[in-house]
């Protein structure tokens, strides 16, 4: 006679991922679903797992990732498994793996040199990723930057024509039909930085009324923070879709006081015409391209044109003057850490502060940054230590703020392992459970879990995910609530989170006793499924 369950997890404290409550119960898995929650002591099972003293929770959902392409290079997603993450939301900050129109492929590949593209649309990428296999689930947003780059044949500092707007709308509609779970923008990056709020609202309105979110890396997270949140709200309300603010923060010491303004704005969000949510990582340094220190006009025309401007001495002097005119804090250069460097001679600078790099090079900090950026064809990454610790902790207590690492899957070796990552790549969920919940008690453990499971699933419309409940997909994590902790630091960022023992994705074990099984049961989660 066949067993009633494939797996029964016994004796653990079960967190449902919904209201933060926990209860002692058994969890029965059958196929790819949770078949029962309760007393299963007499049930027949092919396998029993003792979870005495452990927490049993829904697999954690990372609300903000950039694993679109790295998922192909790190299919076992080891950094996620050790962190208890079973699902990622990709396609953030306006960047996605498609569409890549054949007529504009050359302009697109300027940003992804050496990558073999065997798909044209994001929907085709979904199929390609499924065939390649993944240990974790992936859901993706449509990236407005990618859409604009294709529709306008490059990164152009001008308004889109009516014909180009129509093309962008059509491209988005097609990707949403293929299963994208919303639309994202990155308004400090090209080409998103060149789009007006009116253009963005008109383009995004193609998803209006479908309850798919507009997720935005806002146009400013510092000097014009409040103007940026109002712009984001204008776009979402005009487009008639929920608003999700990516990695919400007040950047730069001179802007830390604006957290009071942001909090007051947030507290009024229930009066808005659309749902407003946000994500945040538990660190006070951002991580993005080093060339974001440059004026936005520098990016006009794409990376090749940017390089030409940086090489031209007269133009470079103009760029320097503009940066320095906006830099009141002389300590700024010691607050920038160098991340991934791709030029062999300069890889020794990974992990160093820009001020120290400048000293070694015998240059001023901006000229040192220029040297790195040019040697890397604009790809150098950096960490910006610009946020307030107290505000970071507080923001996790805000209703509607969930957890997102703003990072990618990584393997121990291979293309995804290059560079010097931000510790959030390995430590985000562990740090939330350790610091924000267990040690400082800003959140109860169940509340922290809900911000990494059910609440994220609700924001992005993931059906039957993010909760321990009968009929839900069997994404389950078993961890020790007393010892789960991040080990990644800025100095040693590639350290796995500890305390997570077992992980199931769609009913299949992907981590057993802290050992990856090599299984790849992950799926691409499409909207409406």
Phi, psi and omega in degrees: 000136180293147178293149178293324180229152172284318181221137168237123177264117191249144165077007181271167171274113187268123174259124189280348180081006186248293186252006179085355181280158176225157177207152176283124183198165172261153180233123181255130179250137176222118185063230181261013185237159168278118187264335181197150173226123182157211178272107182244029185296334181256001182286149176277135181215144176292333182208140175241138179240123180278117180246027178303131179078002183250160171267137174245117188226163171301148174305136185289145181245118179277114188285348184210104178226170178230045185268012187312305182267325182294339177300333178285334184262346180226063187296335179276349172048047188304319181297332178282318183299314179295340179265001179080012182273129178244348181216139177240147170256112181254189181074028185274166174058026176087357183252132178214170184281353179191172005282158176231093183292136184303321184289344180238019185300322182299317180295322180294317185288349171303331183269347184223059184300132176088355182277132176273115182261116180245016178226159178250315184255166176295324177299320177292326175296320178304313180295319179298317180294320179298319179293324179291326178091149180207146177286338183237165177278151177228134168238150188227142169270157169282132180267115182297327178297315178296319178299312183294319180300320180285316183293331183250008177056046175136184182261087187254133182274066177207168176286149175288144175285163176305323179294320179290323176298316179298321179295318178298317179299317180295319179296317179297314181302318180295320181288326176294320176297330178281351174123003177300144188261012179159192182230139179239157173226154174230096193268010167256353184253153170285146358268001182302327183295343181268356183266136177282163179296328179293317178298314182298315181299319180295320180291315183291335184299348177297338177259008182303138177080003182257002181062026173264135187281151165262109182258126187229131160278106193294166182294334175213142173239017184217264187300326180239042184301310186290326174296324182291320180292325177292322176297316180300318179294320177302314182297313182294317181292321178294321180278349180061054177216157178299150178254132174232119182267124183281141176032064186294135185194170168242108189270136175089135183305324182290352181245002183300328181296341183287351176302327177296319178293319181294320178298316180297320177297317182296320184294342178266005188295333180293342179272357181286160181283347179231159176292139180235123177225176180202167171232164182204150173251154188271048179223160183250015172239134172275174181212114181201191182293137178299329184287001174291351174285348183277155173299149186295331180296342179298331186277349187305123178097353177102178186303321181296320178290324177299315179299317179301317180295319181291330179283332181284120188297319181294317179293321179299320179297322177295318178297314180300314181300320181291320178295313183294328178294337182256007184244094180278334186267112181291342179279359186304322187287337175276353179261007176247119178256140181279129179262241182288131175235135187254343179275124188307316183297332185260000182296339178296345182271355180300131180089351179269155174283149183301323179299321179289322177299316180299320179297317179296320181284342185073031181235166170283162188303320181291321177293327176294318177298317178302317181298317179296313184297317180293318180296333182260009184052044174078005188270355182303135179256157182211157173253135183245109183275089194224008186243162184267130183298313182298318179294322179301315180294317184296321189297334178291342180276350183287134177297130179095355176264124180246183188254129175220136187276341184055048184212185183236162172294146179222144173257163180296337179210168181100187186302327183282349185266002183286157173084185184242097188286165169286143180300341178297339179299328182248333195247001189304303185293321178297323180289323176298313181292324180281298190282306187289324183262291191293311188278311186259350172057035171291331175226149167288157181304317180296324178293319178297318179298317180300326179285353177241010182220264187303320181293323178292317179302320180293318182299318186257010173066035180278113186284133175056037176233158171086009179216151171267097182204150181302133179092349177277156178295145187276065167264110190221140176236138176243120183218162179269108183294341181276342184233350181304131186196150172283146174240348180289136177231171177296329180279326181226077193280347187260037180262131182289148172296144178253162174099345176271122187259312185225143178222133174243139174235121183050040175084357181252134179290125176247342173222123179233120181054039179068024175238123176299138181273344184088356180288150180229068182272004182297154181231160167274121183268115184260148179300141178088348180271000000 
